[in-house]
Amino acid sequence: MKEDLEERVANICTVGLWHQALVLAAGFADMGHSAHGVGDEPEVARALGEGHTPLFEPGLAALSRRNIKAGRLQFSSAYRQAAPLCG
């Protein structure tokens, strides 16, 4: 059963682009899932997508950049666009 869980890749959306949602999205992406953080601040979504984290959490910036580069972590301010990606 553990092997089955390890092989599954989920499409996950977090609502919000700040502390808890950002840490969750980056963590899920680092576990191999496709994570999409969505919030209502376009400038924050753009900065996050470029690998800039607006808060300090040990290791978060490197974790985010690594998963953005791997294509597992995305950010957006368009809820309608993000909804079909998550499921």
KACOR-V625292 format. One record per backbone hydrogen bond with DSSP energy under -1.0 kcal/mol. CO is the residue of the C=O (numbers start at 1). NH is the residue of the N-H. Records with the same first field share a line. If there is no record, write none. Layout:
CO->NH + NH
This chain:
1->5
2->6
3->7
10->34
11->87
12->36
14->38
18->22
19->23
20->24
21->25
22->26
23->27
24->28
25->29
26->30
27->31
28->33
29->32
34->12
35->74
36->14
37->76
38->16
41->45
42->46
43->47
44->48
45->49
46->50
47->52
48->51
57->60
59->63
60->64
61->65
62->66
63->67
64->68
65->69
66->70
67->72 + 73
68->71
72->35
74->37
76->39
78->82
79->83
82->85
83->86
